[in-house]
Amino acid sequence: MAEVSKLEGIFAPIAIPFENQELSIPRLKENLDRWNRSRLRGLVVLGSNGEFPLLDRAEKRSVLECVRENASPDKVLIAGTGDESTRETIRLCKEAAEIGYDACLVVNPSYYKGSMTDAALKAFYDEVADHSPIPVLAYNVPRNTGINMSSQLMIRISEHPNVIGVKDSSGNIVQISEILAEAKPGFRVFAGSGSFLLPSLCMGAVGATAAVANVFPDECDEIVNAFKKGDLHTARQLQLAILDVNAAVTTRWGVAGLKAAMDIEGYFGGLPRRPILPLTEAQVVELKGVVKQFKLRVQQIRGA
């Protein structure tokens, strides 16, 4: 198990490849080989970009085992273990620990929205953290769940000794700042998107778990490194450059856009699992233009 202090930097919430709608372990190994050679600090497995709601229990275990067996030893591994039931979430946390993961990322239950009060969510995280053999990071992704866990709720959740951080994908920098200001000392806050990485770092976040890091891991890491060196000019230029391509693989085209971008850059993205539809040919052409423009801007920044 990695030290909590190693939970920082850039993590890729990895996409899971399918061929003919079936899980493709060989293609996953191909992508892992390339991610292993990147500057990623670690991998998040079975996150939103891993299409985890579309995988069955056996497939989830196969993916967790494949990544554990093939990831470079220097990569920190976080397993997405959230489920609608507390019971299944705890089971997945224990399974991830058994396989050898360093921490788990737990998205909040959301189907019964009317019942998911702050009290219910606090109790959920407390019970999961009580029973998880590995540290827990909460995952706030209101775009997918329809529920935003407020800063005050997250501050209360952080009180549990086994809840060590949060991935906040809300994009609300005020909310992220409030968590950083009032959560327990050492609570690890990760930006949930490359679009607000630098603002989050400026407020005290330790890194990001960003979809765009599947495709451009080193470019994301450059933002962090420039910030750490005090080179805010370069960090700002890179942050501005990444906005369009980040949007293309998240809010604009989602998982389908991410997988298409991976194909463009030589990874195996492939088609998303149904019911998610792939990009149209016209959209792929447009995406290629976005990717090309991003790479040109990065070259200019590096050469400045």
N, C-alpha and C positions, 0 to 999 in steps of 0.2 A: 504493500500500500504506500502510495506517495505521501510525502509530508504535505501538510496543508499549505505550507509556504510555496510549494511548487504549483499550486493552483493559481496561475497567473499567465498572462500573455495571450496568445491567439490559439483558440480551439476551433476546429472545423466540425460542425454538426453534420457528419458525413451522409451523403446520399447513398442509398442502397440500390444496386443495379438489378434489373430484371431483364430476362430474355424470354420472349413469348409469354410474358406475364408471370414467369416463374423466377424465384430467387436464383441469382447467379453468383455462387461463391467464387468461381474462377475469375470473373470480372471484378469482384470486390477485392480479391488478392492483387490484381493488376493495379487498381487504384491505390491500395495500401502501399504498394512498393514505391509509388511516386510520392505519396504523402509522407512516407518515412524519410525521404530525402529532402523534404522541405524544412522550413524553419518553424513549423507548427509546434506549439508547446504540447498539444495533445489533441485527442479526438473525442467527440461526443457521439456515442453510438445509440441509435434508436431515438433520436430527437425528431423534431417536426420535419426536418428535411430528409430524414431517414424513413419517412412514410410509416412510422411505427403503428398508427391505428389500422393500417392495411395489412399488417403482418400477423400471422397466427402465432400461437405460443411456441411451436416447434421451430418456426422460422426465426423468431426472436432469439432463441437460444443458439441456433446455428450461426447467426450473425455475431452475437456476443463472443462465441467461441472462436470464430474465424478471426475476428479483429484481435482478440487477446493473443492468439497463437502467431499472428503475422505482423503485428505492430512492432515497431522498433522499441527496444527496452527503455529508451529515453523519453518516450511519449507517455504522458499522463492520460489514463483512460477513464472516461466518465460514461456511465450507462444511463440511458433514459428509462426510468422504471415507473413512471406515473401511469395510473389507471383510474377508472371511474370508482372502483371500490378500494377501500383502505386495505382489505384483506389481500387482494391481488397485487397491490402496490408493494406491500411488505414482502410478499412471496418473490416478486421480481427483484427487490433489493437484496434479498438473501441469495437469490440465484446469481446475481451479478457479483456479489462478494465471493461466492463459491468459485466462480470462474476466474476471479482475480482482478476485478476492477477496483480503481482507487476511490471512486465516489459515485454517487448516483444523483441524477437530475430528475426532480419530481415535479411534473406539471400538476396544477390543481384540478380536481374533478370539476366538471362543468355542465354535464347533461341536465341535472336537476338544478338549474340556475336559481330558482326561487328558494331552494333550501340551502344554497351555498352562501350562508351568512359568514361574517367574519368569525363568529364563534365556531361554526362548523369547520371552516378552513383551518383555523388555529388548532382545533382538536385533531383534524386530519394530519397535519404536519407533526404535531406532538407525538401521535401514536406511531406514525411511520418512523420518525426519528428514534423513538424508544426502542423499536425492534430492528432497525437497520444495522447490520454489522459494520457498515462503512458510512462515512460522512454523507450528509444530505445537502444538496443545493436545491432551493426552491426555484420554480420556473414560472415566471409571469409572462404570458403571451396572450393578451386580450384579443388580438386580431383573430386568433383561432378559437379561444375558449369563450369569448364574449363576456369574460369577467376580468376586471382589473383589480389585482390585489394592491390595495393602497399602501402608501409608505407607512402609515401607522400600523396596519396589519402586519406588514413585513418586519417592522421593528419588533413587534411582539413575537412573531415567529422566530426571529433571530435569537431570542432568549434561550431557546433550547440548546444545550451544549453540543448536540450532534447535528444541528443545522448550521452549516459553516459559511453559507453564502447564497447568492441569488443570481440567476440570469434574468435580467429585466429587459423584455422586448417591447415594452410599452412605447419607447421613444420619448417619454416624458422626462426631460432632463431635470425638471424641478423635483419630481418624485424620486428619481435616482439620487439626487443631491440630498434630499431629506433622509433617505435610508442611510446614506453615507455619514450624515451628520449625527444620527441618533441610534443606529444599530450598535450592537455590542462591539467592543474593540476587536479588530482582526476579522470582522465579517467581510467576506470576499464578495464584491459586487462586480458582475460582468455585464457589459453592454450586450444586448441580445441581437445586435445588428451592426454591420460595418458603417452604417449611415451616421451613427452618433458615437463612434468610438473615441475620437479625440475629445469632444466635450465631456464624455464620461471619465476619461483619464484625467482631465484637468480637475475634476471634482473629487478624484480619489479612487475611481474604479481600478481594478487590477488587470483588466484585459477585456476580451470580447469572445463570444461564441457566435460566429457570424457565417451565414450561408455562403457569402462571397469567398470565404477562406477555403472552401472546397476547390475553387478555381484559381484564386490568386492568394495563396497563403503567405508567400514571402512579401508581397506588396502590403498586406495587412500588418505583417510583423514590422515592416519598415516604419509604419506610423508609430507603433509602440516604441521602437528603438530611437526614432528621432525625438519623440517626446521625452524619453528618459535622458537623452543627451542634452536636453534643453534647446534643441533646434526646432522651435515652434514654427518657424517659417516653413521648413520642409514638411513637418507634420501636418500643418494646415493645408499646404498645397496638395499633398497626397490625399488628405481627407476630402477635399473638394473634388479631386479627380475621381475618387471612387464612388461618388454619390450615384451617378447614372447607372453604372454597371451593377451596383448593389441593389438599386431599385428594380432593375430588370430581372434579377434572380430572387426577388422577395415580393414586394408589394405589387409589382406590375404583372409578372408572369408566374410567380411562385415556383413550386417544385419543378414544373415543366420547363420553366425558363432556366432554372439552375442546371437541370440535366442537359438541356440543349447547349448551355455555355460550357459545360464539362466536355461535351463532344467536340465543340469548336476548339477547345484548348488541348485536345489529345487525351483526355481522360475517357473512361467509358461512362457516359451518362445514361444513354438508352432512353426508353420510354417510361413514363411514370406508370404506376399500377392503376388500373381502372378503379374508381370512376374518373380519376384525373385524366384530362385529355392532353395530348402533346401539343406543342406549338404548331401552327400552320407554317407552310413554306415561306409565306410572306413575313411572318413573325421571326422566323429563323434568320432571314436575310437582314431584317432590322436589327436583331440581336448581334449579328456579326459586325454590323457597323458600330454598335455601342462598344463592343469588346475591342475593336480596332482602335477606336478613338481613345479609349482608356489606356491602352498600351502605348499609344503615341504620347499621351500626356505624361505617363510615368517616365518614358525615355527622356522627355524634355526636362522633367524635374531632376532626374538623376544626372543629367548632363549640365545642369545649371551651375 
